[in-house]
Amino acid sequence: MNIFIEQRVCIKFCLRNENSAAETLQMLRKAFGDQVMSKKNVYKWYKEFQDGREGVEDEKRQGRPSTSTDESHVEEIKKLVLQNRRLTIRDLSDTVGISNGSANTILKDVLGLKRVKSRLVPKALNLFEKERRVNICKEMISDYEPVMKSIITGDETWIYAYDPETADQSSEYRAKGEERPKKSRQSRSKIKVMLTVFFDYRGVVHYEFLPPGQTVNKEYYLSVMRCLREAIRKKRPELWRNNSWFLHHDNAPSHTALVIRDHLSKNSTHIVPQPAYSPDLAPCDFWLFSKLKRPLRGHRFETVEEIQRESLRALKAIPEKDFFGCFEEWKKRWHKCILSNGDYFEGDEVDLKE
């Protein structure tokens, strides 16, 4: 049986078992892998069966039968793509001797392929770094998931006097035929302020700005740790009384200096592990800083005081439920990292039900 006919039978079966189109697509991807039909075709056949169609075969068309998308051309294009995945549709159509439209149909509708861009990752992880990521995620699940509400996480970030809008922010609705909006290329300003933030599942616990002329060194971070302890005493007294809070921060030199380790050890502060080169597993990096900076992008601030004022306004505008959602997302990311064998997983479709 043709593999696409087989999938249509499966779609019909799922519909009669009252599975949604999205659930059907997910089941097909799991069952057929790389040979699954495109999302568009799955939804199309689901709708047709929903409207009363019974047959799974293609209906006969009037006119001459198409010879460009027959099995021989499909196999030829499949071999070419497997040899070089960067070939364009024009390259394929010229090599095989068919039209661009036919080559596009074979790629998308028959082979179920789509052209995707490479995504940037922090670095190329080696075997030991991946293993370390997996081991820490397993440790987080076993040891720290039960005490998530006691974890306080934080980091530093630069806030700029001017940060250009993202491509998504500058997009506009336009009618068909209207000229696309134009935007000149701009860069970040040199005026900037460093903000340090610590938060838990309920919201911000402590924040402060780096004084002008100061650098983030071990002496400065030691003062931050002392301020953080005082903030916990005032804002999270239940954690302060039993010293039951956990500190999570990254492995920056200023965070791991001997004087910092001695201070934390002296005060019996428990440190939550963080794997190296893993912004995808640090709540500040994968959630807070992007959420904080988004409303500030595209606005120009004249003074350092204005940057501080507006960034604090954006920080305080984040609702409590979003902080809770961040910690829930953090837990999911541990599982995704394990399923990805320690590799970077953002942008990948990782099924947590597996």
Wavefront OBJ file of the C-alpha trace (Angstrom):
o trace
v 0.000 0.000 0.000
v 1.221 3.520 -0.831
v 2.491 5.175 2.356
v 0.274 8.243 1.832
v -2.817 6.084 1.300
v -1.882 4.328 4.541
v -1.731 7.659 6.359
v -5.128 8.695 4.985
v -6.582 5.470 6.411
v -5.030 6.389 9.765
v -6.565 9.886 9.585
v -9.988 8.386 8.914
v -9.507 5.982 11.836
v -8.477 8.807 14.211
v -11.488 10.913 13.175
v -13.873 8.043 13.957
v -12.183 7.667 17.353
v -12.889 11.372 17.998
v -9.262 12.483 17.949
v -8.720 16.110 16.974
v -6.777 17.086 13.846
v -3.844 18.224 16.005
v -3.797 14.922 17.916
v -3.996 13.037 14.618
v -1.015 14.958 13.231
v 1.013 14.222 16.364
v 0.225 10.489 16.148
v 1.157 10.398 12.443
v 4.490 12.095 13.139
v 5.257 9.538 15.820
v 4.254 6.599 13.598
v 5.717 7.675 10.224
v 8.604 9.964 11.226
v 10.256 11.714 8.270
v 7.739 10.239 5.817
v 4.704 11.869 7.403
v 2.416 14.008 5.251
v 2.638 17.783 5.550
v 0.498 19.477 8.200
v -1.556 21.155 5.468
v -2.423 17.823 3.846
v -3.243 16.121 7.162
v -5.714 18.882 8.019
v -7.126 18.813 4.470
v -7.846 15.055 4.553
v -9.180 15.286 8.109
v -11.672 17.948 6.961
v -12.720 15.918 3.911
v -13.393 12.802 5.991
v -15.230 14.992 8.491
v -17.428 16.280 5.652
v -18.407 12.725 4.676
v -15.754 11.555 2.241
v -15.253 7.767 2.350
v -12.577 6.960 -0.236
v -8.878 7.323 0.547
v -7.706 7.189 -3.074
v -7.087 10.333 -5.130
v -10.002 11.250 -7.339
v -9.460 10.976 -11.076
v -8.651 14.256 -12.746
v -9.674 15.450 -16.165
v -7.070 16.024 -18.834
v -3.644 14.510 -19.246
v -2.191 12.702 -16.217
v 0.789 14.367 -14.575
v 4.088 12.653 -15.291
v 6.262 15.098 -13.372
v 5.333 13.813 -9.925
v 5.463 10.100 -10.667
v 7.498 7.660 -8.567
v 10.634 7.859 -10.719
v 10.858 11.658 -10.344
v 10.083 11.415 -6.638
v 12.912 8.910 -6.121
v 15.316 11.015 -8.171
v 14.598 14.177 -6.172
v 14.769 12.225 -2.911
v 18.280 10.978 -3.761
v 19.436 14.468 -4.754
v 18.140 16.002 -1.524
v 19.747 13.296 0.610
v 23.077 13.981 -1.099
v 22.842 17.761 -0.671
v 20.141 19.300 1.513
v 21.013 22.836 0.398
v 19.868 22.401 -3.216
v 17.294 24.961 -4.330
v 14.051 24.149 -6.142
v 15.596 25.561 -9.323
v 18.621 23.258 -8.919
v 16.341 20.240 -8.509
v 14.016 21.128 -11.392
v 16.939 21.759 -13.768
v 18.673 18.501 -12.818
v 15.574 16.306 -13.014
v 14.030 18.123 -15.977
v 10.673 19.108 -14.482
v 9.040 22.458 -13.662
v 9.696 24.400 -10.465
v 6.096 23.829 -9.404
v 6.386 20.061 -9.796
v 9.655 19.992 -7.853
v 8.028 22.061 -5.108
v 5.015 19.702 -5.008
v 7.273 16.654 -4.663
v 9.296 18.267 -1.873
v 6.374 19.546 0.185
v 3.407 17.292 -0.530
v 5.033 13.979 -1.430
v 8.233 13.933 0.621
v 6.859 16.179 3.371
v 9.974 18.376 3.468
v 10.303 22.076 4.203
v 13.284 24.404 4.013
v 14.418 25.619 7.434
v 17.122 28.058 8.489
v 19.999 27.133 10.757
v 19.633 28.388 14.315
v 22.435 29.926 16.327
v 23.438 28.152 19.533
v 25.812 29.416 22.263
v 28.564 26.937 21.320
v 29.233 23.473 19.950
v 28.903 21.289 23.041
v 31.312 18.392 23.448
v 30.428 14.960 24.820
v 31.318 15.800 28.428
v 29.406 19.098 28.426
v 26.284 17.340 27.121
v 26.645 14.627 29.732
v 27.031 17.272 32.433
v 23.832 18.997 31.269
v 21.904 15.718 31.393
v 23.246 14.780 34.839
v 22.380 18.194 36.300
v 18.860 18.071 34.823
v 18.336 14.636 36.376
v 19.599 16.017 39.690
v 17.211 18.985 39.396
v 14.254 16.671 38.788
v 15.074 14.353 41.688
v 16.381 16.820 44.287
v 15.017 20.277 43.490
v 11.640 19.848 41.807
v 9.987 19.162 45.209
v 11.447 22.422 46.619
v 10.967 24.667 43.558
v 9.118 27.255 45.628
v 12.228 27.786 47.747
v 14.592 28.517 44.837
v 15.667 32.110 44.215
v 17.408 32.664 40.882
v 19.145 35.718 39.455
v 21.641 37.249 37.084
v 22.862 40.537 35.582
v 21.943 42.118 32.245
v 22.602 45.358 30.347
v 19.710 47.745 29.666
v 20.461 50.129 26.769
v 19.411 53.734 26.218
v 18.298 52.551 22.785
v 17.757 48.963 21.679
v 16.214 48.444 18.183
v 12.862 46.719 17.839
v 12.830 43.069 16.832
v 11.606 42.149 13.341
v 8.429 40.798 14.924
v 7.747 44.058 16.783
v 8.190 46.194 13.656
v 5.873 44.068 11.476
v 2.635 45.680 10.197
v -0.632 44.635 8.590
v -0.648 45.505 4.893
v -3.156 44.822 2.097
v -2.202 42.698 -0.895
v -0.184 44.786 -3.331
v 0.780 47.404 -0.733
v 4.451 48.227 -0.450
v 6.274 46.548 2.433
v 7.338 48.860 5.283
v 10.976 49.939 5.241
v 13.151 50.287 8.302
v 16.705 51.594 8.450
v 19.329 49.437 10.123
v 20.087 50.668 13.645
v 22.396 49.572 16.440
v 22.309 49.685 20.214
v 23.424 52.839 21.962
v 26.671 53.002 23.922
v 24.854 54.342 26.979
v 23.737 51.427 29.126
v 22.985 50.380 32.696
v 23.525 46.996 34.310
v 20.590 45.587 36.254
v 20.885 42.685 38.705
v 17.637 40.822 39.478
v 16.769 37.918 41.780
v 13.313 36.353 41.769
v 11.354 33.264 42.776
v 8.028 31.774 41.682
v 6.109 34.652 43.320
v 8.009 37.579 41.852
v 11.037 39.816 42.280
v 12.909 39.412 45.579
v 15.775 41.859 44.999
v 17.106 44.167 42.284
v 19.830 46.789 42.051
v 21.730 48.772 39.432
v 25.490 48.714 39.016
v 26.929 52.074 40.198
v 28.606 54.200 37.470
v 32.273 53.338 37.011
v 31.909 50.023 38.877
v 32.536 46.602 37.331
v 30.915 43.299 38.266
v 33.739 41.753 40.293
v 33.821 39.543 43.365
v 33.716 42.531 45.750
v 30.620 43.968 44.077
v 28.879 40.584 43.923
v 29.613 40.027 47.610
v 27.717 43.235 48.395
v 24.871 41.991 46.169
v 24.721 38.727 48.151
v 24.480 40.664 51.407
v 21.666 42.820 50.020
v 19.902 39.719 48.733
v 19.980 38.114 52.197
v 18.469 41.255 53.691
v 15.752 41.306 51.000
v 14.891 37.657 51.737
v 14.648 38.455 55.455
v 12.091 41.187 54.715
v 10.150 39.735 51.749
v 10.372 35.960 52.356
v 10.476 35.638 56.181
v 9.262 32.026 56.043
v 12.379 31.088 54.032
v 14.663 33.231 56.185
v 13.572 31.746 59.535
v 14.691 28.196 58.668
v 17.337 29.228 56.116
v 15.399 27.001 53.716
v 15.999 28.961 50.519
v 18.201 27.827 47.606
v 20.329 30.145 45.469
v 20.568 29.615 41.708
v 22.981 31.630 39.575
v 25.324 30.909 36.671
v 29.034 30.113 36.696
v 30.401 33.606 35.977
v 33.825 34.230 37.584
v 32.388 36.841 39.938
v 29.765 34.308 41.103
v 32.216 31.496 41.801
v 35.101 33.453 43.365
v 36.548 32.057 46.603
v 35.292 35.005 48.663
v 31.737 34.381 47.398
v 31.935 30.650 48.106
v 33.233 31.360 51.616
v 30.408 33.840 52.261
v 27.732 31.408 51.080
v 29.269 28.539 53.027
v 29.510 30.642 56.196
v 25.779 31.433 55.938
v 24.852 27.826 55.006
v 23.396 28.931 51.662
v 22.654 25.973 49.428
v 23.625 26.458 45.742
v 21.502 24.983 42.955
v 23.767 23.606 40.183
v 23.813 25.248 36.754
v 25.566 23.559 33.801
v 28.076 25.619 31.829
v 27.076 27.166 28.458
v 23.383 26.653 29.253
v 21.323 29.853 28.912
v 18.438 27.602 27.843
v 18.379 26.234 31.416
v 18.680 29.587 33.237
v 15.322 31.353 33.929
v 16.829 34.836 33.594
v 18.189 34.038 30.130
v 15.339 32.044 28.616
v 12.523 34.141 30.103
v 13.012 37.197 32.317
v 15.457 39.369 30.393
v 13.694 39.045 27.038
v 10.323 39.765 28.689
v 11.777 42.751 30.535
v 13.510 44.303 27.512
v 10.784 43.788 24.914
v 8.609 46.788 25.964
v 11.760 48.959 26.126
v 12.905 48.184 22.581
v 12.427 50.966 20.068
v 12.300 53.663 22.769
v 15.119 56.134 23.215
v 16.068 57.205 26.736
v 18.137 60.316 27.337
v 19.648 59.715 30.766
v 20.797 56.847 32.969
v 18.065 57.750 35.463
v 15.413 57.421 32.750
v 16.758 53.982 31.754
v 16.567 52.869 35.384
v 13.066 54.264 35.877
v 11.595 52.688 32.739
v 13.291 49.327 33.239
v 11.936 49.141 36.796
v 8.473 50.020 35.512
v 8.685 47.161 33.003
v 9.995 44.787 35.684
v 7.219 45.601 38.139
v 4.589 45.272 35.408
v 5.261 41.522 35.050
v 2.366 39.714 36.816
v 2.951 37.091 39.501
v 1.396 34.315 37.416
v 4.097 34.814 34.785
v 6.828 34.123 37.354
v 5.012 30.939 38.325
v 4.753 30.013 34.632
v 8.507 30.570 34.236
v 9.273 28.015 36.953
v 6.876 25.531 35.336
v 8.650 26.063 32.002
v 11.998 25.548 33.753
v 10.864 22.080 34.862
v 9.833 21.185 31.306
v 13.238 22.262 30.035
v 14.999 19.754 32.296
v 13.007 16.964 30.659
v 13.626 18.355 27.150
v 17.374 18.493 27.795
v 17.394 14.847 28.915
v 15.355 13.736 25.874
v 17.773 15.684 23.631
v 20.740 13.859 25.246
v 22.165 17.133 26.529
v 22.097 18.984 23.204
v 20.467 22.405 22.784
v 16.755 21.845 22.215
v 15.146 25.276 21.622
v 13.388 25.318 18.268
v 13.146 21.525 18.185
v 9.891 19.597 18.551
v 10.541 17.577 21.713
v 7.658 15.326 22.755
v 7.584 15.180 26.562
v 5.032 12.338 26.447
v 7.612 9.912 25.073
l 1 2 3 4 5 6 7 8 9 10 11 12 13 14 15 16 17 18 19 20 21 22 23 24 25 26 27 28 29 30 31 32 33 34 35 36 37 38 39 40 41 42 43 44 45 46 47 48 49 50 51 52 53 54 55 56 57 58 59 60 61 62 63 64 65 66 67 68 69 70 71 72 73 74 75 76 77 78 79 80 81 82 83 84 85 86 87 88 89 90 91 92 93 94 95 96 97 98 99 100 101 102 103 104 105 106 107 108 109 110 111 112 113 114 115 116 117 118 119 120 121 122 123 124 125 126 127 128 129 130 131 132 133 134 135 136 137 138 139 140 141 142 143 144 145 146 147 148 149 150 151 152 153 154 155 156 157 158 159 160 161 162 163 164 165 166 167 168 169 170 171 172 173 174 175 176 177 178 179 180 181 182 183 184 185 186 187 188 189 190 191 192 193 194 195 196 197 198 199 200 201 202 203 204 205 206 207 208 209 210 211 212 213 214 215 216 217 218 219 220 221 222 223 224 225 226 227 228 229 230 231 232 233 234 235 236 237 238 239 240 241 242 243 244 245 246 247 248 249 250 251 252 253 254 255 256 257 258 259 260 261 262 263 264 265 266 267 268 269 270 271 272 273 274 275 276 277 278 279 280 281 282 283 284 285 286 287 288 289 290 291 292 293 294 295 296 297 298 299 300 301 302 303 304 305 306 307 308 309 310 311 312 313 314 315 316 317 318 319 320 321 322 323 324 325 326 327 328 329 330 331 332 333 334 335 336 337 338 339 340 341 342 343 344 345 346 347 348 349 350 351 352 353 354
